[in-house]
C-alpha cells in the first residue's frame, strides 16, 4: 500500500515538474493557482457521471441490446450536460476571475484548457465504469 501511495503522489506532481522545467516558474505558479479551481469543477461534473454507476454495475453482467441502448442514451445526456456546464464556465471564467480575483486573471487561459480536458475525461468515464463494474462483478470482489 505504501508503494502505491508513493507512486500515486509522484504522478500527481509529475505535471508540475514538467511545467517548471519546460515553461518556467511563472507558468507553474499559474498552474498551481488553477489546479484547485479545476479540481472543484471536475468533482462536480464527475459526481453527475458517477451518480448512475451503481445501476451500470448492477446490469453489467446482463449486457443486452436494451441495456446498450440505455447506456448510449445516458452517455449522450452525460456528454450534453458536461459540454453545457464546461461551455458556460469557459465563457464566464474570465469575467468571474476579473471580478473576484483580479490578480489571477491571467490564469483564465489555463483553466479553459483544463476545462476541455474535463470533457474528455468525463466522456471516457462511462466506459471505464462499465468495464470496472463488469470486472469487479466477474472476479467476485
C-alpha positions as CSV (number, residue, x, y, z in Angstrom):
1,X,0.0,0.0,0.0
2,X,2.9,2.4,0.8
3,X,4.5,1.9,-2.6
4,X,1.2,2.5,-4.3
5,X,0.7,5.7,-2.3
6,X,4.2,7.0,-3.3
7,X,3.5,6.2,-7.0
8,X,0.2,8.0,-6.9
9,X,1.7,11.1,-5.2
10,X,4.5,11.1,-7.8
11,X,2.1,11.0,-10.7
12,X,0.0,13.8,-9.2
13,X,3.0,16.1,-9.1
14,X,4.8,15.0,-12.2
15,X,3.0,17.5,-14.3
16,X,4.3,20.3,-12.1
17,X,7.8,19.1,-12.6
18,X,7.4,19.2,-16.4
19,X,5.7,22.6,-16.4
20,X,8.6,24.1,-14.3
21,X,11.3,22.5,-16.5
22,X,9.8,23.4,-19.9
23,X,7.6,26.5,-19.3
24,X,9.2,28.2,-16.2
25,X,8.3,29.0,-12.7
26,X,5.8,31.7,-13.6
27,X,3.6,29.2,-15.5
28,X,4.0,26.7,-12.7
29,X,2.6,29.3,-10.3
30,X,-0.4,30.0,-12.7
31,X,-1.0,26.2,-12.9
32,X,-0.8,25.9,-9.1
33,X,-3.5,28.6,-8.8
34,X,-5.8,27.0,-11.4
35,X,-5.5,23.4,-10.1
36,X,-7.8,23.8,-7.1
37,X,-10.4,25.6,-9.2
38,X,-10.4,22.9,-11.8
39,X,-10.5,20.2,-9.1
40,X,-13.7,21.6,-7.7
41,X,-15.3,21.8,-11.2
42,X,-14.1,18.3,-12.0
43,X,-15.5,16.9,-8.8
44,X,-18.9,18.4,-9.6
45,X,-19.0,17.1,-13.1
46,X,-17.8,13.6,-12.1
47,X,-20.4,13.4,-9.3
48,X,-23.1,13.7,-12.0
49,X,-21.5,10.9,-14.0
50,X,-20.9,8.7,-11.0
51,X,-24.4,9.0,-9.8
52,X,-25.6,6.3,-12.2
53,X,-22.6,4.0,-11.7
54,X,-24.5,1.6,-9.3
55,X,-27.1,0.9,-12.0
56,X,-24.3,0.2,-14.5
57,X,-22.6,-2.2,-12.1
58,X,-25.8,-3.9,-11.4
59,X,-26.5,-4.6,-15.0
60,X,-23.0,-5.1,-16.4
61,X,-23.4,-8.9,-16.4
62,X,-26.6,-8.8,-18.4
63,X,-25.5,-6.9,-21.5
64,X,-28.5,-6.9,-23.7
65,X,-29.3,-4.6,-26.7
66,X,-31.7,-2.7,-24.5
67,X,-29.0,-2.2,-21.9
68,X,-26.6,-0.9,-24.5
69,X,-29.3,1.5,-25.9
70,X,-29.8,2.8,-22.3
71,X,-26.1,3.3,-21.9
72,X,-25.9,5.2,-25.2
73,X,-28.7,7.4,-24.1
74,X,-27.0,8.0,-20.7
75,X,-23.7,8.8,-22.5
76,X,-25.4,11.3,-24.8
77,X,-27.1,13.0,-21.9
78,X,-23.8,13.0,-19.9
79,X,-21.9,14.5,-22.8
80,X,-24.5,17.2,-23.4
81,X,-24.5,18.1,-19.7
82,X,-20.8,18.2,-19.3
83,X,-20.4,20.2,-22.6
84,X,-23.0,22.6,-21.4
85,X,-21.5,23.1,-18.0
86,X,-18.0,23.4,-19.4
87,X,-19.1,25.8,-22.2
88,X,-20.8,28.1,-19.7
89,X,-17.7,28.0,-17.5
90,X,-15.4,28.7,-20.4
91,X,-17.4,31.8,-21.2
92,X,-17.7,33.0,-17.6
93,X,-14.3,32.1,-16.2
94,X,-12.6,35.3,-17.3
95,X,-15.3,37.7,-16.0
96,X,-15.6,35.8,-12.8
97,X,-11.8,35.9,-12.2
98,X,-11.7,39.6,-13.1
99,X,-14.5,40.3,-10.5
100,X,-13.5,38.0,-7.6
101,X,-9.7,37.5,-8.1
102,X,-8.4,40.2,-10.4
103,X,-4.8,39.5,-9.5
104,X,-5.3,35.9,-11.0
105,X,-7.0,36.9,-14.3
106,X,-4.1,35.5,-16.3
107,X,-5.0,32.0,-15.0
108,X,-8.2,32.0,-17.2
109,X,-6.5,30.6,-20.3
110,X,-5.0,27.7,-18.3
111,X,-8.4,27.0,-16.7
112,X,-10.1,27.0,-20.1
113,X,-7.6,24.4,-21.4
114,X,-8.1,22.2,-18.3
115,X,-11.9,22.5,-18.7
116,X,-11.6,21.0,-22.1
117,X,-9.7,18.1,-20.5
118,X,-12.6,17.5,-18.1
119,X,-14.9,17.0,-21.1
120,X,-12.7,14.2,-22.4
121,X,-12.3,12.6,-19.0
122,X,-16.0,12.7,-18.5
123,X,-16.7,11.2,-21.9
124,X,-14.5,8.2,-21.1
125,X,-15.7,7.8,-17.5
126,X,-18.9,5.9,-18.6
127,X,-16.9,3.2,-20.4
128,X,-14.5,3.0,-17.5
129,X,-17.3,2.4,-15.1
130,X,-18.8,-0.3,-17.3
131,X,-15.5,-2.2,-17.6
132,X,-14.7,-1.7,-13.9
133,X,-18.1,-2.9,-12.9
134,X,-18.0,-5.9,-15.2
135,X,-14.5,-7.0,-14.0
136,X,-15.3,-6.4,-10.3
137,X,-18.5,-8.5,-10.5
138,X,-16.9,-11.2,-12.6
139,X,-13.9,-11.5,-10.2
140,X,-16.3,-11.8,-7.2
141,X,-15.0,-8.9,-5.2
